């Protein structure tokens, strides 16, 4: 929070819009909104403002735009690149969308629903399930993260291989512009060629071009059956061969394909309650494979058939198929606990990168060798969504190393990894966004003409620069 008291007229004006109870300046109540989950970024704020409608959000934006007061939109505060955290000046307002948590409409016939930005991802999934539909975006933080944040960062998750990123799941959006005008684009249409596709300007823009207040989301038929397997493989190249076989047997029914290294499994077994290794022997790499079907029967046989073919072809070393929902959840624990348990092994320097799927094995080998040469003893924990080329290439500190000294090498290790990413024509940010963490890096790696266009869009839509300043650009 600012060292000086917020101007009374500013607080009074905001209170007139959202109510005095929703203009928060108490440091204890503000604290949780000023730091991101990994503790990399901590800011201060003039106030926390909590509108409960699009109209209130528009009025707050217009009020702040007139007075050149920066706004930092925030959802569930689960972002990992600092995009939702104010700067250290104490002059910015955190705009929380959490009160905007209504499901406005669920249209099962149109396979669409309209939800507000503050609806949690789990809440959106639940609304779909109540009409026997699926909203397939799936993240470890789904109980806390919000739809507004998911769209602002173009979230990915474990089902991208089948359904795409967040932007692929959106039919239309409602957006408040910096000056308070509202784009009403909440269409449920599947086909609409009336001009520019404006929604994709704002999806992935991290609140720098406008404030997403609601979205029309795509729904899908709810799968009638599912099979989950935990598979041991010799290396990532064999994992890709398994993916090819899985698609031959199950086609678009392959809904998750997650690569996990041995070191990651060992971390989870050591630190996560209830974790156990599903396979009898130790394998250098494992794959968590899930297939889904609209048929009520046959999916187990499909999974067994593809694993048998992979085993006979020398592609896999061993496999276990979940015999119950409890066993399925046990398999998923080995994947979903990976991010959390790394912190228990000391400092972890993280990378959210992507390369062409076919290049993933070569990237993993080259990047691992480069990091281990740069930091002798460093422990590479590379895992993630192999089916779409997104690798969370994390580096844990050497055993016994000083945590602070290791983390001080964050940018240097980033440079080593991102140099290899560039060699494979990859991306420095696959699904977490740019925020503060990768802002400078974006300027060095993005196509210059693309950057010029992005800056022009920013200047046009937010000429006073009040929307999430210092993020992305």
C-alpha positions, 0 to 999 in steps of 0.5 A: 500500500502507498505510504501516503493516505489515498486521496479522500475524493478518489475513495469517495468517488469509487465508493459511490460506484461500488459501495464503501464496503468494496473499496478496501484500504485495510493493509491486512485485507489488501495483503493477499492481493499484493503477492503472487503464489510463488512470492516473486512479485509483491506490490502496493496499492492505493486500494482494492476495488470490488465491482459486482457488475459490468456497469460498475466495472465500466464506471470504475474504468471511466472514473480512473481513466479520467484521473489517470489512475492505473487499474490492475485487473485480478481474478483468483490471483493464481497467475505465475508471471506477476501479471495480476500484481500491482507495482511498488509505487502504491498508486495503482488500484487492484480491480478484483472481479471476484464478486462478478460470479454469476452464471448468466445462462446455460444453453445445452442445445447450443452447447454454450454458456455465459458466465461472468469473469469471477466464476471459478473454473470449477464453478464453470465446470460444475454448471456444465455438468449440471446439464450433462455437458463438459467444459474441458478447460482443466487446471490444477488451480481450478478451484481458485482461478477464475474464467476472467483470469483464464481468458486473460492469460489464454490458459492451457492445462491438461486437455489442450491436446483434445480441446485447445487452449482457452481461446479455442473454447470461447464464442464471445466476450464482454469487455470493458474498455479503458474509457468505460465503454463496453464491447458487448460480444456475448454471442453464442454463434458458431459462425459469424464473419461480420468483420474483425474477430475482436475477442481474440485481441483481449484473450491473452492480453492480460488485461492490458487492452480491456477488462473481460467481464463475461464470456460465452463459452463452448460446451461439449458432450459429456464423455460416457466412459474414460480410461486412464493409464500410467505408462513407463517408457525409456525416453521422450522419443518413445513417449511420442511413439506411444502418442502416435499409437494412442491416436491410431486406436482412439483418434480424438479420444486422446484427451490427456497425454502428460510426460513425467520424469523419474525425478518428478515422481520421486519428488512426489513420492517423497513429499505428497501424502498418499502418493504411490508408484503405480508401476513395479519397476523404476522407469526413466520417464512415464506418461499419464495417458487418458482416453475418453469416449461417448460410448458407454462401453469399449474404452477399456478395451481400446486402452488395453489394445493400444498398450498391448500394441505398444508393448509388443512394438517395444515402445513401452516398458510397463503400464497400469490401467486405473481400475477405479476412480480412486486409482485414477485420482492416485495416478493424477496426483503424481502429475498434479502435485509436481509443481508444489513438491518442487519447493520442498526440494529447495529453489526451483527456476521455472520455464513454461515453454513450447516447441513443435511436438516432434522436436520435444525429445531433442529439445529436452536432451539439448536443454538438459545438457546445457543447464547441467553444464551451466549449473553442475549438479542442477536437477532438471525436472521437465514435465508437462503436456507433451501432446501439444509441445508445452514443457514445464522445464523446471530446474531444481537446485543442486542437493546441498546448494544455497537456495538464495545463491541458486535463485540468483541465477534465475535470469542466467539459467533462463537465458540458457534454456531460452536459447535452446527454445529459440533454436527449435523455433519455440515460444518462451511462454506457452500457457502462463502468459508474459506479465512482469516475469517475461516482459523484457524477454518478450521484447528481445524475442518477439518479431519486431513488427509484431511488437509494433502492432501490439504497441499500436493496439495498446495505444489505440485502446488504452491511450492513457496507459491505465490498464495493467501498466508494466505488463506484457509490453 
